Amino acid sequence: MRQFTRRAALTGGAAILASSRTAFSAQANSQVALGIIGTGGRGRYDGKVFADDQRVRVVALCDVYSDQIDRAKTQIPGTEHTPVHTNYRDILARTDLDAVLIATPVFLHPEHFEAAVEAHKHIYCEKPAGADVAGVKRLVRAAKKADPSKVIQFGFQQRFSPEYLAALDILRSGKLGELLLMRSDWLLGGAAMHKFESPYPREEWRIRHWGAFRETSGDFIVEQDCHGLDVLNWFAQAHPLKATGAGGAKKRAFGDNLDHLNVTYEYPNGLRGFLAATQLAVKRYWDVKEQFFGTEGVLETERKYYKWHKDENDDIVVNSKREITIDAIDAFVTDILAGKPRNMAFDAADSTFTSLLGRMAIETRREVTWEEMLQSA
């Protein structure tokens, strides 16, 4: 078990890094030159985590909106004078780039990932792998051509959390007994339930408000719930065979996404996984977790802890030592410097496909198989 110390305009929207090192010289200097493609909220968050790591230099930023760049320079340490680009291809053309963070709107992930692969960079791409089936297939095609010496990672942070890894070890060791049922809950706020007036012109909404629209985000089952579904796939060591589901938009006042849903996934050997999700909760309400029911106990995983309910009188609770994005980024940098390549794109694609399978089941109001979902585009 591995333990770690713990998002346009379509020709731009990126930020990247520059450094005068190749992968080998980066190893020699124990530092990675990073560029950030997309300096919206998530790009700035991840960017700060990267910048706080002394083994990383953020050497270039890329975004099509100057206000986002300005925020990045304020929030990402050491970037006040960092070079700025508005076209992601210009950044990727640089020969002094080691790695790139792709934090652009979801529908742009396949395009930007493909270009980063072609440029032979280490890639940390935010989840999910795309907003639709065609986009995810494009990303998979690119991943198959990726330089095998590179580290390719996606923002499914749970896979790098020591607590999630410890819970997985309990399951793999057989201590939970036979795995009978899985559940993922994503119950929180986020839907605009009152009239919302955008401060931006409508022609910018596709980028500025990408998360509110199905075309650009994949809907919240894709953009948000892919996290929990990734954990179910990971623990089950499989993707689902089919799904049924229901959902709707009861109170969302902006965009065309759903605001509540539930999906039942059927995995191999009759194993089922349930997803329950909403963005209708009051502000700051948070109930996000996964549960795994076995013949010998129950595991519960969350970003801040894991719980092992062994029996009525024996519960083990282990709290996370830090925010798990730090674990994920630490692993990415560590593996680059250690020369340990890996390609996470195929797991990321499967988890995104799982979200799209659930969305299709909700849309059609019937059972949808994995094969039908794949053949839809």
N, C-alpha and C positions, 0 to 999 in steps of 0.2 A: 504494500500500500504506500502510495507516494504522499509525503507530507511536505508542505511549503511554509516557510516563515512569513508570517503575514505581518456622423449623419450630415441658381443651383443648378442651382441652375446647372443644367446637366453637364456643362463643360467645365464647371468649376465646382465649388462646394467642397473643397478639400483642403487639407493642410498636411504638410509633410515635413519630413525632416531631412536635414542634410548633414552629411558628415564626410570627412575625407577618408573614410574607412570602408573597406569591404568587410564581409563577415569575419574574415580571419584577422584583419587588423583591429576590428572592434574587439575581438577576443583578446588580442595582445594588450590593448589599452584598457580593458575591463570597462568599457563604456560603449553605449549604443547611441548612435545619432538618429533621432526620431523626428518625423514630420507628421503633422496632424491634418488630416483631410476632413474638414467639417468642424467648425468651432461653435456649434450650438451648445445647448446645455450639457448633453452627454459628452461631447467632445472636450468641453472645458473641464468636466469632472474627471474623466479619464486622464486628460492632459495634466491635471494637477497631480494625480497619483504618479504618473510617469515622471514628472518634473521633480517630485519629492524623492525619487530614487536617485541616489548619487551616481549610479551606474549609467544614467541616461542624460543626454543633452537634447533638448527640444530646439531644433535649429531652423525650422521653417513652419509657417502657418498658412493654411489655404482656406478661403471661403469667398463666396460671391458677395457677401454683405459686409460692409466696413464696420457696422455697429457690432456685429458678432466678433470680428477681429479685435475691435477695441476692448470688448469684454474679456476676450481670451488673454490679451496682454495684461489686463488687470488681475485676472484670476489664476493664471498659470505662472508660477514663479519663474523668474529669469527670462521672460519672453518680451520684455518691454521694447527691446531693439531687434527682435527676431525678424528676419526677412519674411515678407508676405507675398503670396501668390493668389490669383483668382482663378486659375485654370489648373486643375489637378494633373493634367498631362505635362504641364511645364515642370511641376514638382517631380513627377515620376521620371522625367527625362534627366534629372540630375544624376551625376555619377558619384556624388559624395553622400548618397543616402543609404542607410543600413535598413531601416524599418519604417513602416507607416502605420498609423492609427487611422482607420476608416470609421468615422462617426457621422456619416451623412444620413439623410432621410432613407428609410428602409427600401423604397423602390429603387434607389440608386446603388444599393450595395452590390448587386451583380455586376453592373458596369464598372464601378470603381475597383472591385475585387479583381475582375478580369484584367484591368489595366495594371494593377499592382503585381499580379502574377507575371504578366508579360515583361514587366520591368525588373523582375527577379529580386523583389524585396521580401524581407520578413514582414508578415502581415498580422496585425491585431485588428480584426473587423468586429464592430459591434453587431449584436444579434438584432433580428433574425437574418437568415440568409437571403431573403427577398420578400416581396409583397404578394407574389402570385406564383403559380406553378411554373410558368415559362421563365420567370426570372430566376427561380431557384435552379432550374435545369441549366440555365446559362452559367450560373456560378459553379455547378458541379462539373460542367465541361471544362471550365477554366481550371478548376482544382486538379483535374486529372492531368493537366499539362504543367503543373507547378514544379518548380525546381525542388528536387527531393532534399536538397541541403538546407532548405529554409524552414523556419518555424512559422506555422500558420495556425492562428488561434482565433476563436470567436468569443464574444462576451457572454458566454454561459458560465458565469463566475462560480456557480455551485460546484462545478467539476474540479475546482482547485481549492475549495474550502477544506481545511483539516477536519472539521466537524462532519461535513458531508462524506468525506472519505472514510472517516471512522465508522459512520453509520453504514456505509456500503460494505465495509469489511465485516461488520456484524452479520449482514445479510449473506454475503458470499461465504462466510465461514459455516453457515448452516445453523447458527445459534437462534435465528428467528423461526426455524423450521421451514415448512413449505410456504412459499409466498402465495397467498390466496387472493388478495385484493389490494389495489393501489388507489390513492386519491390525491388530487391536487386542488387546493383552494386558493383563489385569487380574489379576495373580497375586500375592496377598498373604494376610495373616492376617485375622482378624476373627470367624470363627465360634467360638462357645463350644463347645469340644470336651469339656469336663468339666462335671459337675453345677453348675448355677447357681441360687443362691437369691436371688430378688429382694428387696431391702429394702422394696419398696413393696407395698401391698395390690393384689390382682388387679384390682380395678376401675380402677386407675390404669395398668395395663400398656399399654392401647391408646395412651396418650400417652407415658408414661415409656419404654416399650420398643417404640415404633412401628417402629423399624428391623429388628426381629426377625421381623416378621409380614408375610405377603404382602398382606393386606388394607390395611394401613396404609403399607407401604413400596413395594409393587409387586414385591417380591422384590429381591434384590441386583442382578439384571440391569437393573432399572429405576433403583433408587436410586443404585447405584454405577456400573455399566457404561455408563450413558447418556453419561458424559463421553467415553469413547472412541468410541462410536457417533456422537456429535455431530461429532467430528473427521472420521470417515470420510464422513459425509454432507456436511460442509462442503467437504472436499477434492474429493469426487466431484461436487459441485454437484447432488446428487440424493438422494432417499431410495430404499431398496431396493424391488424389485418383489415379492420373496418370500423365504422363509427356511426352512431345515431346521435341526434342532438336537437335542441330547441333554444331559441333566444329571440331577442327583439330590442327595440329602442323605445323605452317607456317614457323617458324624461329628458333625453339628451337634446340640448337646445342649439348645438353648433356641430356641423359636420354630418356625415352619413354613416358613422359606425354604429354597431350595436352598443347597448350599455349593460346587458345582462345575458347570460347563456349558461347552459349545462350540456355536457357531452359525455357519452359513454363510449369508451374505446374497448375493442376486443383484441387482445394480444394472442400470440400462439399459446396452445395448450389450455385454452379457456380462461386465461388470466384476464381480468377486467381492470380498467383504469377509469376513474371518474374525474372529470374536470367541472368545477363549479366556479363561476367568475362573474363579477359585477364591478362597475365603476360608479354605482349609485349610492355608495355609502357616504355618510357625512364626512366632512373634512377631517383629516388625520386619523380616521378609522383604518385599521390595518389588521387583516387576518389572512396571512399568506403563509402557506405551509404545504408539505406533502406528508402523507401517511402510508405506511406499508404494514398490512395485516398478515401475520404468519400464524402457523399453528402453535408456535411457542412464544408469541409475544407481538408487540406492536412497536414499530419505529416511527418517530415523527421528526422530520427535518425542517429547518427554517434557517434563514440567513443569520440568525443570532444564537442558534443553539441546535442540539439534537437531543431527543428524549428516547430512551429505551424502556418501554413498559414490559418488564419481564413477567411479572405476575402482580397480584393485588398488593403485595407488600414490598415489592422491589422495583423501584423506578430509578433509572440513572439519567441525570440531566447534565449535559456538558455545554457550557456557554462558549460562543465564539470569542476569540481574543481580539478581533478587529474586523472592520468591514471587509467582506469577502472579495470585493473588487481589487483590493490591495493584494490578496493572495493570487488572484488570476494574473495581474500584471507582473507581480514578482516572478511567477512561474515563467511567463513569456520572456522576460529579460534574462532570467537565469539560464534558460535553455538556449537562448541565442549565444550568450557568452560561453556556455559550456559546449557549444557545438552539438547539441542534441536536437536534431530536426524532428518535426512531426507535422501532421496535416489533419486538423480538426474539422475541415470543411464538410466532410461526408456525414459526420455526426450532426453538425449544425444544419445541414440540408435535411436530414431525416427528421429532426425536431421541428423544423419549419414546415416540412411536408405534413407532419402530424397535425400541426395547427391548421393548415389549409384543408386537410381532410375533415377536421371538425367543423370548420367554417362551411364547407360544401354540404355536410350533413345537415347543418342548421338551415342553409339556404334552400335545399331541396326537400327538407322535411321527410327524409327517408334514410334508410341505411345506404351508406356509400362505402365501397371497398377501396383499399389502397391502390389497386390497379386502375380503377375508374378515375380516381383522383389524378394519378400520373398521366393518364391518357386524355385528360381534359385540356391539355395545352401541349 
